[in-house]
């Protein structure tokens, strides 16, 4: 067991090093701003991750039994889950798993601190950029195609499903053999994206996005879009509206728990979705198609649901592409 853990530490050393550096930076900024370093939300995130592990194990158990149809199921399961090889395999992913459990609460703290670091004054710039690129607001361009309540509801559901990428997706990238060749590269870019895009650029170009523009800045530029979303919600549930209301409540209370904070530029939803496109591109054709389609829905949905301007997602795609290229220049370590 000790050898398995040491091997995983050697293999994932560069990922763990990046995570440690980011933790130190965030902790230093929080200390400088007088923010409490209490991360009680780590427990909540650990519970979500543990539940995700349990779900994946149950799925594997059921499919394993269905495919093998063993004469002695108990012996089959004991060999599958309690063998020395399986235990070594599980231990090998624990360091990265620990980083994933601790990392999101750190990011949420940093995201919620953005008003302490910069004013939310970039929205007018990004509105002009969208109008320069498209000739009008992006949501108006999409409205003739996406502006049907049932379609809006479906897009909103997909936007909520995105969170599975942070748990089930990361677990599969950590443990699935098919992802072994891109594992290090994926987690390097995953962590760097949260730091560079979700914290650094978000603080430098602080903006709230269309849905929060009027409540937080008094600018009514997207009132019509929000009126459409609320009217659509009367026919089919638009889940994003409840999330937006919750984020506003947390913001007004200055809460810094898991998932809190308001930022628009760049879009982490698009960044993470596009990272999966890059990571899965050469694994299989089906995954390539599925991740690309999902990323497209997230990009369009981020605009249609009033979370983001189109340029938020486009910048994320460019930055993730650069980070992916840079991570690919590093030597890959095997376990």
Secondary structure, DSSP 8 states (H G I E B T S, - for coil): -HHHHHHHHHHTHHHHHHHHHHHHHHHHHHHHTT-----THHHHHHHHHHHHHHHHHHHHHHHHHHHH--SSHHHHHHHHHSSHHHHHHHHHTHHHHHHHHHHHHHHHHHHHTHHHHS-S--HHHHHHHHHHHHSS-HHHHHHHHH--HHHHHHHHHHHHHTTHIIIIIHHHHHH-GGGGGGHHHHHHHHHHHIIIIIIIIHHHT----HHHHHHHH---TTHHHHHHHHHHHTTS--HHHHHHHHHHHHHHTT--STT-----SS-HHHHHHHHHHHHHTTT-HHHHHHHHHHHHHHHHHHHHTTS--HHHHHHHHHHHHHHHHHHHTS-----
